[in-house]
Amino acid sequence: MIDRKTGNETLALLLATVSFAVCFAAWGLIAAFTPKFREALYLSATEAAFLVAVPVLLGSIARIPVGMLADRFGGRLIFTILMLSACIPALLTPAAHTYGELLLGGFFLGLAGSSFAVGVGFVSRWFPPEKQGGALGIYGLGNIGQSAAVFLGPLIAVSTGWQNVFRGVAVVLAAWAIVFWIFARNAPFAIRPKGVGEMLTVMAHERLSWALAAFYFLTFGGFVAFSIYLPSLLRDDFHLGAADAGFRTAGFVVLATLVRPAGGWISDRIGGARVLSAVFAVLVLFALLLAWPSMPPFTVGALGCAVLMGLGNGAVFKLVPQYFPKQTGTVTGLVGAVGGLGGFFPPLLLGFFRDHLGKVWPGFVILSLTSLALWFVNARVFIPRQQALELAIPANLRRTADRVRAAVWATLFMLLLLAAIRVGSRNLENFDPALVIYTCAIVFATWGVVYHYNVWLDKPPTRMYWHRGWELFLRGFPASLISLSALTGRNILVQKFIFERSRLRWWMHQTIFWGCILAAAITFPLVFGWIAFKSLPNDQLTYVVLLFGFPGGTFPLHSVVAFLLFHGLDISAILVLTGVFLSLWRRLRDKGAQTLQSFAMDFFPIILLFAISITGIALTVSQEWLRGTAYSFLQILHAITVIAGLLYLPFGKFFHIFQRPAQLGVKLYHLEGAKDAGANCRRCGQRFASAMHIRDLGTVLPQLGFDYALPGTSYIWQDLCPPCKRKTLARSQLKLKAAAAEEMIDG
């Protein structure tokens, strides 16, 4: 039993976090004053980028040996020596007068950046595995030291000079090194590798460590690259002042730092691999926003990247002690080194693009593609391991983890929608405040739909169909794309399977389907500000269509195009009402439907559709023919019905709208199953199903808690064809009947 005294681990975490913050403040000094150095020494974009990247180089490379030393001698000694060593370049850099001298000072100042590897090994040994993610996330708050250097350094330098800022940080490093040595203690149960050879063996043979290093290359490397290069980028591309650029950079660093503990906390509950899967997927989109040469989308993209990189940093260092409990410091050194190098190359790349192309957007496209590649790596390497771990935990804990994971995905999609609204409406320039209540309802509905969808996908049968569907699609691409397109047209758009059942039901479904599609296609872009209509300044009777703020064409006010655009919702309402009446006609006359229908699942959705459509048409009638009579009341009533429908969307019968497209994967599954050799019955030898289907049943049923193993055999109940199952049941019943008869005779 490991003895972790209450309070000792808290003190160790506090001391390590402050030490990390002090070291990172020293590490960020060069980046904080690079704009000043660039003006004073007339540096090019590439030279300035190289200057801010140089401290990252030593800080990255040194993490490996420093992590090894921390494993061997303990974090208390190594952290103290590291802070004292970083004092020297902090004191000497103010004496630099040339570009080369600054590079030399920045290079050795980068030693402070290796502090992260020391603290991870030091902190993780004070906490049990189930709390390490959260503890390391809190330790990661030390990143805020760099934010303080970037934002406060130039402000303090105004009155004291930049040289005294460097000297002041040197004094703080020395003072805190003494405090740390006096109060810090190594964990009493630390397990350290026996020698350098063993440490190198860990790095040479543990391929998972290099995969984690690649993840950290993106998450932490991206964080470092932004934190050191963002001031220069904001000044060059958006012409911001030094204080404004520093403030925005500090905001990026603080946001990424504050969400890092959340990444560790969520990883403790749903697994680091799950968090990284969401991070890499969403980062693909936010990275592309950075390539947009406009402040609003760039701001949204930068803030989104800050959140995602912070979550990713916390998730990676949940996985390090999980997979390498005995070599945490060593693997942390490797992962941290590669992550640091991830912060070294992007500034150089962006500087190169600026000097040779005059633009930096190709660098952000590379970031997006890198995130996509790492998503695939995570899906192939760590997600299967996470799934195996989840199967071993109790069912109630697994359900809790599934719900937390669904909530994380729902929150990410909601944030992505909010970002899309901000960007698509040109920083809310084309957003109509009168429609904000609809926006709030749609955002809530988005969260609920994504949450419900993820919970639905986590059910073992659904999950199996989902994964198999994508696997078959990718394996058969591009032929599978043709098949899927045909299935979409036949089953989703035309709904031929309903036509084969009943023409009345087909007309009912088609009118409601296309009416709702038309309404959604008009309403959502209008509410989000993605589409706007404005009259021309020199011609009030001619309107211009703005698509995401870009002109998309003009049309006269009194034209067929204007009528169709402005009355599109009325047309959709007429289609929906037609379907509603057909549905009521069928449900009131069809005795088969009457025996199964219920108010909650059958009549309430119809009432909602009727209320939304009829109040929408009433608004048009009031405006066009009644001179606005009762328009305000009808507007409120219509808003209530629409919001009620949106809030009902994730939880009621309408949710099958989102489930229906996933059934295309089931169709692909059936088509592929018909081609395989088939599963032959273990009794009669006849083919009765696809081999893939029977194998998947054998995988899914135990996950649901069913055991269909047949006693005395090596196969399961599903290995028998239906006729043999009936024969087996009949024989069993006859045996039971015969045994009961013998018992009666004996009695």
C-alpha positions in Angstrom: 0.0 0.0 0.0 1.6 3.3 -1.1 1.5 6.0 1.6 0.6 9.4 0.2 0.3 11.8 3.0 -2.6 14.2 2.6 -1.2 17.7 2.1 2.2 16.6 0.9 1.0 16.0 -2.7 -0.8 19.4 -2.7 2.4 21.2 -1.6 4.5 19.3 -4.2 2.0 20.3 -6.9 2.0 23.9 -5.8 5.8 24.2 -5.7 6.2 22.5 -9.1 3.6 24.6 -10.8 5.1 27.9 -9.6 8.6 26.6 -10.6 7.3 25.8 -14.0 5.7 29.3 -14.3 8.9 31.0 -13.3 11.0 29.0 -15.8 8.5 29.6 -18.6 8.5 33.3 -17.9 12.3 33.2 -18.5 11.7 31.1 -21.6 9.3 33.6 -23.1 11.4 36.7 -22.7 13.0 36.6 -26.1 9.6 36.3 -27.8 8.2 39.2 -25.7 10.9 41.6 -27.0 11.4 40.2 -30.5 9.4 43.1 -32.2 11.7 45.5 -30.4 14.8 43.7 -31.4 13.5 43.5 -35.0 13.1 47.2 -35.2 16.4 48.0 -33.6 18.5 45.5 -35.6 16.4 45.7 -38.9 15.7 42.0 -39.0 13.8 40.2 -41.8 10.8 38.1 -41.1 12.9 34.9 -41.3 15.5 36.3 -38.9 12.9 37.4 -36.4 11.2 34.0 -36.6 14.6 32.3 -36.1 15.2 34.5 -33.0 12.0 33.5 -31.3 12.5 29.9 -32.2 16.0 29.5 -30.9 15.1 29.3 -27.2 12.6 26.6 -28.2 15.4 24.5 -29.7 17.5 24.0 -26.6 14.4 23.8 -24.4 13.2 21.0 -26.6 16.4 19.0 -27.0 17.3 19.3 -23.3 14.0 17.8 -22.2 15.3 14.3 -22.9 18.5 14.4 -20.8 16.8 16.5 -18.1 13.9 14.0 -17.9 16.4 11.2 -17.6 18.2 13.0 -14.8 15.0 13.7 -13.0 14.1 10.0 -13.1 17.5 9.1 -11.7 18.2 11.8 -9.2 14.7 13.2 -8.4 12.9 16.3 -9.4 13.9 18.3 -6.3 17.6 18.4 -7.2 17.2 18.8 -10.9 14.6 21.5 -10.7 16.7 23.5 -8.4 19.8 23.2 -10.6 17.8 24.1 -13.6 16.5 27.3 -12.2 19.9 28.4 -11.0 21.4 27.6 -14.4 18.8 29.7 -16.2 19.8 32.7 -14.2 23.1 33.0 -16.1 21.7 33.7 -19.6 19.0 35.9 -18.1 21.7 38.1 -16.6 24.0 38.1 -19.6 21.5 38.7 -22.4 21.0 42.4 -21.6 24.7 42.9 -22.6 24.0 41.7 -26.1 24.3 44.3 -28.9 24.3 42.2 -32.1 21.9 39.7 -33.7 24.5 36.8 -33.0 24.8 37.7 -29.4 21.0 37.7 -29.0 20.8 34.3 -30.6 23.4 33.0 -28.2 21.7 34.4 -25.2 18.3 33.1 -26.4 19.7 29.7 -27.1 20.9 29.2 -23.5 17.9 30.9 -22.1 15.9 28.1 -23.7 17.3 25.8 -21.0 14.4 27.0 -18.8 12.0 25.4 -21.3 13.2 21.9 -20.4 11.6 22.4 -16.9 8.4 20.8 -18.0 9.9 17.3 -18.2 11.2 17.6 -14.6 7.9 18.7 -13.2 5.8 16.0 -14.9 7.9 13.2 -13.3 8.0 15.0 -10.0 4.3 15.6 -9.8 2.9 12.4 -11.3 4.6 10.2 -8.6 2.7 12.0 -5.8 -0.7 11.1 -7.3 -2.4 7.8 -8.1 -3.1 7.0 -11.8 -6.8 8.0 -11.7 -5.8 11.5 -10.5 -2.7 12.1 -12.6 -4.5 13.6 -15.5 -6.1 16.3 -13.4 -2.9 16.9 -11.4 -0.7 17.3 -14.5 -3.4 19.6 -16.0 -3.0 21.8 -13.0 0.8 21.7 -13.2 0.4 22.8 -16.8 -1.1 26.1 -15.6 2.6 27.0 -15.2 2.4 27.9 -19.0 0.9 31.1 -17.8 4.4 32.3 -16.9 5.1 32.7 -20.6 1.9 34.8 -21.0 3.0 37.0 -18.1 6.4 37.6 -19.9 4.8 38.4 -23.2 2.2 40.8 -21.8 3.8 42.3 -18.8 7.4 42.3 -20.0 6.9 45.1 -22.6 4.8 47.1 -20.2 7.3 47.0 -17.4 10.1 47.8 -19.9 8.5 51.1 -20.8 9.5 52.5 -17.4 12.5 50.3 -16.5 14.0 49.2 -19.8 14.0 45.7 -21.3 17.4 44.9 -19.8 16.1 45.3 -16.2 13.2 43.0 -17.1 15.7 40.2 -17.9 17.7 40.9 -14.7 14.5 40.9 -12.6 13.5 37.5 -13.9 17.1 36.2 -13.1 16.6 37.3 -9.5 13.2 35.6 -9.3 14.7 32.4 -10.7 17.5 32.4 -8.1 15.1 33.2 -5.2 12.5 30.6 -6.1 15.2 28.0 -6.6 16.2 28.4 -2.9 12.5 28.2 -1.8 11.9 25.1 -3.9 15.0 23.3 -2.5 14.0 24.1 1.1 10.3 23.0 0.9 10.1 20.5 -1.9 10.4 16.7 -1.3 10.6 13.9 -3.8 7.8 11.3 -3.6 8.9 8.5 -1.2 8.0 5.7 -3.7 9.6 7.0 -6.9 10.6 4.3 -9.3 13.6 5.3 -11.4 15.4 3.5 -14.3 18.7 1.9 -13.2 20.9 3.5 -15.8 21.2 5.5 -19.0 21.3 2.4 -21.1 17.8 1.4 -19.8 16.6 5.0 -20.5 17.8 4.8 -24.0 16.2 1.4 -24.4 12.8 2.8 -23.5 13.2 5.4 -26.2 14.4 2.9 -28.8 11.9 0.2 -28.4 8.7 1.9 -27.1 6.9 3.0 -30.3 3.9 4.3 -28.4 6.2 7.0 -26.9 6.9 8.3 -30.4 3.2 8.4 -31.2 2.6 10.4 -28.1 5.5 12.6 -29.1 3.9 13.2 -32.5 0.6 14.2 -30.7 2.5 16.7 -28.5 4.4 18.0 -31.5 1.0 19.4 -32.6 -0.7 20.3 -29.4 2.2 21.8 -27.4 4.3 22.7 -30.4 1.3 24.6 -31.8 0.8 26.3 -28.4 4.5 27.3 -28.2 4.6 28.5 -31.8 1.5 30.7 -31.3 2.8 32.1 -28.0 6.2 33.1 -29.4 5.3 34.2 -32.9 1.8 35.6 -32.5 2.9 39.1 -31.4 5.0 39.4 -34.6 2.2 37.9 -36.8 -0.4 40.3 -35.4 1.7 43.3 -36.0 2.7 42.3 -39.5 -0.6 41.0 -40.8 -3.1 43.1 -38.9 -1.0 46.2 -38.0 -1.7 46.0 -34.3 0.3 48.0 -31.7 2.8 46.2 -29.4 0.5 46.4 -26.4 -2.5 45.2 -28.3 -0.6 42.3 -29.9 0.9 41.4 -26.5 -2.6 41.5 -24.9 -4.1 39.2 -27.5 -1.2 36.8 -27.3 -1.5 36.7 -23.5 -5.2 35.9 -24.0 -4.3 33.0 -26.2 -1.8 31.6 -23.7 -4.1 32.1 -20.7 -7.0 30.4 -22.4 -4.9 27.4 -23.5 -3.4 27.2 -20.1 -6.7 27.4 -18.2 -8.4 24.6 -20.2 -5.4 22.3 -19.9 -6.6 21.0 -16.4 -10.0 20.4 -18.0 -8.3 18.2 -20.6 -6.7 16.2 -17.9 -9.9 16.0 -15.9 -11.9 14.9 -18.9 -9.2 12.4 -19.8 -9.4 10.8 -16.3 -13.1 10.1 -17.0 -13.3 9.1 -20.7 -9.7 8.5 -21.6 -7.0 10.6 -23.2 -7.4 8.9 -26.6 -11.1 9.9 -26.7 -10.2 13.6 -25.9 -7.5 13.6 -28.6 -9.9 12.2 -31.2 -12.2 15.2 -30.7 -9.3 17.7 -30.5 -7.7 16.6 -33.8 -11.0 16.4 -35.6 -12.2 19.9 -34.7 -8.7 21.4 -35.0 -8.8 20.7 -38.7 -11.5 23.3 -39.1 -10.2 25.9 -36.8 -6.8 25.8 -38.4 -8.4 26.6 -41.7 -10.0 29.7 -40.2 -6.5 31.0 -39.4 -5.8 31.0 -43.2 -8.6 33.6 -43.7 -6.9 37.1 -43.9 -9.5 38.8 -41.8 -9.4 39.6 -38.1 -12.8 38.1 -37.0 -12.2 34.6 -38.5 -8.6 34.7 -37.4 -9.6 35.5 -33.9 -12.2 32.7 -33.8 -9.7 30.3 -35.2 -6.9 31.3 -32.8 -9.2 31.1 -29.7 -10.5 27.7 -30.9 -7.0 26.5 -31.4 -6.1 27.7 -27.9 -8.9 25.7 -26.4 -8.2 22.6 -28.4 -4.5 22.6 -27.9 -4.9 23.2 -24.2 -7.3 20.2 -24.0 -4.9 18.1 -26.1 -1.9 19.0 -23.9 -3.8 17.7 -20.8 -4.9 14.6 -22.7 -1.3 13.6 -23.9 0.0 13.8 -20.4 -2.7 11.6 -19.1 -1.5 8.9 -21.5 2.2 9.2 -20.7 2.0 7.9 -17.1 -0.8 5.5 -18.1 1.3 3.7 -20.6 4.8 4.3 -19.1 4.3 4.4 -15.3 8.0 3.4 -14.6 9.6 5.7 -17.2 7.4 8.7 -16.8 10.2 11.2 -16.7 12.1 9.7 -19.6 9.1 9.5 -21.9 8.0 12.9 -20.8 11.4 14.2 -21.8 11.0 12.6 -25.2 7.5 13.8 -25.7 8.3 17.2 -24.4 11.4 17.5 -26.6 9.4 16.6 -29.8 6.6 18.9 -28.6 9.1 21.7 -28.1 10.5 21.1 -31.6 6.9 21.5 -32.8 7.2 25.1 -31.6 10.6 25.6 -33.2 9.7 24.9 -36.9 6.4 26.7 -37.4 7.8 30.2 -36.8 10.6 29.4 -39.3 8.1 28.1 -41.8 5.8 31.1 -41.4 8.7 33.5 -41.8 9.8 31.6 -44.9 6.4 31.9 -46.4 6.2 35.6 -45.6 9.6 36.4 -47.1 9.1 34.3 -50.3 5.3 34.3 -50.9 4.2 37.4 -49.0 1.6 35.3 -47.2 1.5 32.9 -44.3 -1.8 31.0 -45.0 0.0 27.9 -46.4 1.4 27.3 -42.9 -2.1 27.1 -41.4 -3.2 24.7 -44.2 -0.2 22.5 -43.2 -1.4 22.6 -39.6 -4.9 21.5 -40.6 -3.5 18.5 -42.7 -1.2 17.5 -39.8 -4.1 17.4 -37.4 -6.1 15.2 -39.8 -3.1 12.8 -40.1 -2.7 12.6 -36.4 -6.5 11.9 -36.0 -6.0 8.8 -38.1 -2.9 7.7 -36.1 -4.9 8.0 -32.9 -7.8 6.1 -34.4 -5.5 3.2 -35.4 -3.2 3.1 -32.3 -4.8 4.4 -29.1 -8.6 4.2 -29.7 -8.6 0.4 -29.9 -6.6 0.2 -26.7 -9.1 2.6 -25.0 -12.0 0.5 -26.2 -10.4 -2.6 -24.7 -10.0 -0.8 -21.4 -13.6 0.3 -21.4 -14.8 -3.2 -21.9 -13.0 -4.2 -18.7 -14.6 -1.6 -16.5 -18.0 -2.0 -14.7 -21.1 -1.3 -16.8 -22.2 1.7 -14.7 -18.8 3.4 -15.0 -18.8 2.7 -18.7 -22.2 4.3 -19.1 -20.9 7.4 -17.1 -17.9 7.6 -19.4 -20.1 7.3 -22.5 -22.2 10.2 -21.3 -19.2 12.4 -20.4 -17.7 11.7 -23.8 -21.0 12.5 -25.5 -21.2 15.8 -23.6 -17.6 16.7 -24.7 -18.5 16.1 -28.4 -21.7 18.0 -28.0 -19.9 21.0 -26.4 -17.3 21.0 -29.2 -19.9 21.0 -31.9 -21.8 23.7 -30.2 -18.6 25.8 -29.9 -17.9 25.1 -33.6 -21.4 26.3 -34.5 -21.0 29.5 -32.5 -17.7 30.1 -34.2 -19.3 29.5 -37.6 -22.0 32.0 -36.8 -19.4 34.6 -35.8 -17.3 34.1 -38.9 -20.2 33.5 -41.4 -22.0 36.6 -40.3 -18.8 38.7 -40.7 -18.3 39.3 -37.0 -22.1 39.5 -36.5 -22.4 42.4 -39.0 -25.1 40.5 -40.9 -26.6 38.9 -37.8 -30.2 40.1 -37.0 -30.5 40.6 -33.2 -34.3 40.1 -33.5 -33.6 36.4 -34.3 -31.3 35.8 -31.4 -33.9 33.7 -29.5 -34.1 31.3 -32.5 -30.3 31.2 -32.5 -30.2 30.2 -28.9 -32.8 27.5 -29.5 -30.8 26.1 -32.4 -27.6 26.1 -30.4 -29.3 24.2 -27.6 -30.9 21.8 -30.1 -27.4 21.2 -31.7 -26.0 20.3 -28.3 -28.9 17.9 -27.6 -28.8 16.2 -31.0 -25.0 15.6 -30.9 -25.2 14.4 -27.3 -28.1 12.0 -28.1 -26.4 10.9 -31.3 -23.2 10.0 -29.5 -25.0 8.1 -26.8 -26.9 6.2 -29.5 -23.6 5.4 -31.3 -22.1 4.1 -28.0 -24.6 1.2 -27.9 -22.7 -1.9 -29.0 -24.9 -2.9 -31.9 -25.1 0.6 -33.3 -21.3 1.1 -32.8 -20.6 -2.1 -34.7 -22.8 -1.1 -37.6 -21.3 2.4 -37.6 -17.7 1.2 -37.7 -18.4 -1.5 -40.2 -20.2 0.9 -42.4 -17.3 3.3 -42.6 -14.8 0.4 -42.9 -16.7 -1.0 -45.9 -17.1 2.5 -47.5 -13.4 3.3 -47.2 -12.3 -0.2 -48.3 -14.5 -0.1 -51.5 -13.9 3.5 -52.4 -14.6 4.9 -55.0 -17.0 2.1 -56.0 -18.7 2.4 -52.6 -19.3 6.1 -53.2 -21.4 5.3 -56.3 -23.3 2.7 -54.3 -23.8 5.1 -51.4 -25.1 7.8 -53.8 -27.6 5.4 -55.3 -28.7 4.3 -51.8 -29.1 8.0 -50.8 -31.3 8.8 -53.7 -33.4 5.7 -53.4 -33.8 5.5 -49.6 -33.4 9.1 -48.4 -34.5 11.4 -51.2 -37.1 9.3 -53.1 -37.9 7.0 -50.1 -38.8 4.2 -52.5 -39.2 1.7 -49.6 -42.2 3.7 -48.3 -43.7 3.9 -51.8 -43.7 0.1 -52.0 -45.7 0.0 -48.8 -48.3 2.6 -49.5 -48.7 5.5 -51.9 -50.6 7.6 -49.4 -47.8 7.2 -46.8 -45.2 8.1 -49.5 -47.0 11.3 -50.4 -47.3 12.1 -46.7 -43.6 11.6 -46.1 -42.4 13.3 -49.2 -44.4 16.5 -48.6 -43.3 16.7 -44.9 -39.7 15.8 -45.8 -39.2 18.4 -48.6 -41.2 21.0 -46.7 -38.9 20.6 -43.7 -35.8 20.5 -45.8 -36.8 23.8 -47.6 -37.6 25.5 -44.3 -34.3 24.5 -42.7 -32.4 25.6 -45.8 -33.9 29.0 -45.5 -34.3 29.5 -41.7 -30.9 28.4 -40.4 -28.7 30.5 -42.8 -30.9 33.5 -42.2 -30.9 33.1 -38.4 -27.1 32.7 -38.4 -26.5 35.7 -40.6 -24.9 33.5 -43.3 -27.5 34.9 -45.8 -28.7 38.5 -45.8 -30.6 40.7 -48.2 -29.7 44.4 -48.6 -31.0 47.0 -51.0 -28.5 48.7 -53.3 -27.6 52.3 -52.1 -28.5 53.8 -55.5 -31.5 51.6 -56.2 -33.9 50.8 -53.3 -36.0 48.4 -55.4 -33.0 46.1 -56.2 -31.7 43.7 -53.6 -28.3 42.1 -53.3 -27.9 38.6 -51.8 -25.0 38.3 -49.3 -23.6 34.8 -48.8 -21.3 34.8 -45.9 -20.8 38.5 -46.5 -19.9 38.1 -50.2 -22.3 39.4 -52.9 -24.1 36.5 -54.5 -26.3 38.2 -57.0 -29.0 40.8 -57.3 -32.7 40.7 -58.1 -35.6 43.3 -58.5 -38.0 43.6 -55.6 -41.1 42.9 -57.8 -39.8 39.7 -59.5 -40.5 36.0 -59.5 -37.1 35.4 -57.8 -38.0 37.9 -55.0 -41.4 36.2 -54.6 -39.9 32.8 -54.3 -37.1 33.9 -51.9 -39.4 36.0 -49.6 -42.2 33.4 -49.6 -40.1 30.3 -49.5 -41.1 29.6 -45.9 -44.8 29.9 -46.9 -44.2 27.3 -49.7 -42.6 25.0 -47.2 -45.4 25.5 -44.7 -48.0 24.5 -47.4 -46.0 21.3 -48.1 -45.8 20.4 -44.4 -49.5 21.1 -43.9 -50.3 18.8 -46.8 -48.3 16.1 -45.2 -49.9 16.7 -41.8 -53.4 16.4 -43.2 -52.5 13.2 -45.1 -51.0 11.8 -41.9 -54.2 12.6 -39.9 -56.3 11.1 -42.6 -54.3 7.8 -42.4 -54.2 7.7 -38.7 -57.9 8.3 -38.2 -58.9 5.6 -40.8 -56.2 2.9 -40.6 -57.1 0.4 -37.9 -53.7 -1.0 -37.9 -52.1 2.3 -37.2 -54.7 3.0 -34.5 -53.7 0.0 -32.5 -50.1 1.1 -32.2 -50.2 4.9 -32.2 -49.7 7.0 -29.1 -50.1 10.7 -28.4 -46.4 11.3 -27.5 -44.8 9.6 -30.4 -47.4 10.1 -33.2 -49.8 13.0 -32.6 -47.6 15.4 -30.7 -45.0 15.7 -33.5 -47.9 16.3 -36.0 -49.4 19.0 -33.8 -46.0 20.7 -33.6 -45.5 20.7 -37.3 -49.1 22.0 -37.8 -48.6 24.8 -35.2 -45.3 26.0 -36.7 -46.7 26.0 -40.3 -50.1 27.6 -39.6 -48.6 30.4 -37.4 -46.0 31.1 -40.1 -48.7 31.4 -42.8 -50.8 33.5 -40.4 -47.9 36.0 -40.2 -47.8 36.3 -44.0 -51.6 36.8 -44.1 -51.4 39.5 -41.4 -48.7 41.3 -43.3 -50.0 41.0 -46.8 -53.8 41.4 -46.4 -54.7 42.5 -42.9 -52.3 45.5 -42.6 -50.4 43.9 -39.8 -53.4 43.1 -37.6 -52.3 41.0 -34.6 -48.8 40.7 -36.2 -46.9 41.1 -32.9 -49.0 38.4 -31.2 -48.7 36.0 -34.1 -44.9 36.7 -34.1 -44.6 35.7 -30.5 -46.9 32.7 -31.0 -44.9 31.5 -34.0 -41.6 31.9 -32.1 -43.0 29.8 -29.3 -44.0 27.0 -31.7 -40.6 27.0 -33.5 -38.6 27.0 -30.3 -40.8 24.2 -28.9 -40.1 22.2 -32.1 -36.3 22.8 -31.8 -36.2 21.9 -28.1 -38.2 18.7 -28.9 -35.8 17.8 -31.8 -33.2 15.9 -29.8 -35.5 14.0 -27.5 -38.6 13.0 -29.5 -39.6 11.3 -32.6 -37.9 13.9 -34.8 -34.5 12.5 -33.7 -34.9 9.7 -36.3 -34.2 12.4 -38.9 -30.6 12.2 -37.9 -30.5 8.5 -37.4 -31.9 7.8 -40.9 -28.7 8.6 -42.9 -26.7 6.3 -40.7 -28.8 3.4 -41.9 -27.1 3.7 -45.3 -24.2 2.1 -43.6 -26.4 -0.8 -42.7 -27.4 -1.1 -46.4 -23.7 -1.3 -47.3 -23.3 -3.9 -44.6 -26.0 -6.1 -46.2 -24.7 -5.7 -49.7 -21.1 -6.7 -48.6 -22.5 -9.6 -46.5 -24.3 -11.0 -49.6 -20.9 -11.2 -51.4 -18.9 -13.1 -48.8 -18.6 -16.9 -48.5 -21.3 -17.0 -45.9 -21.7 -18.6 -42.5 -22.6 -22.3 -42.7 -24.7 -23.9 -40.0 -22.7 -26.0 -37.5 -25.4 -28.7 -37.6 -26.6 -29.0 -41.2 -23.9 -27.2 -43.1 -26.2 -24.9 -45.0 -25.4 -21.2 -45.6 -27.9 -19.1 -43.7 -26.2 -15.7 -43.2 -23.1 -13.7 -44.0 -20.0 -14.7 -42.1 -19.3 -11.1 -41.2 -22.7 -10.8 -39.5 -22.3 -13.9 -37.4 -18.7 -12.9 -36.3 -20.1 -9.5 -35.3 -22.9 -11.0 -33.3 -20.3 -13.0 -31.4 -18.6 -9.8 -30.6 -21.6 -7.7 -29.7 -23.7 -10.0 -27.6 -21.2 -10.5 -24.8 -20.9 -6.7 -24.6 -24.7 -6.6 -24.0 -24.3 -9.2 -21.2 -25.6 -12.2 -23.1 -23.9 -15.6 -23.1 -25.1 -17.8 -25.9 -22.3 -20.5 -25.7 -23.7 -23.9 -26.2 -22.6 -26.4 -23.4 -20.4 -29.1 -24.6 -19.6 -27.4 -27.9 -17.1 -24.8 -29.2 -19.7 -22.6 -30.9 -22.6 -20.3 -29.9 -26.3 -20.4 -30.5 -26.0 -17.9 -33.4 -23.8 -20.4 -35.4 -27.0 -22.4 -36.0 -29.4 -21.7 -38.9 -33.1 -20.9 -38.0 -34.4 -24.4 -38.9 -31.8 -26.1 -36.7 -32.6 -23.7 -33.9 -36.2 -24.7 -34.1 -35.3 -28.4 -34.1 -32.9 -27.9 -31.2 -35.7 -26.1 -29.2 -38.2 -28.8 -30.1 -35.8 -31.6 -28.9 -35.1 -29.7 -25.7 -38.8 -29.3 -25.0 -39.4 -33.0 -25.7 -36.6 -34.0 -23.4 -38.1 -31.7 -20.7 -41.5 -33.2 -21.3 -40.2 -36.8 -21.1 -38.3 -36.0 -17.9 -41.4 -34.5 -16.3 -43.4 -37.6 -17.4 -40.9 -40.0 -15.8 -40.9 -37.9 -12.7 -44.7 -38.2 -12.5 -44.5 -42.0 -13.0 -41.8 -42.4 -10.4 -43.9 -40.3 -8.0 
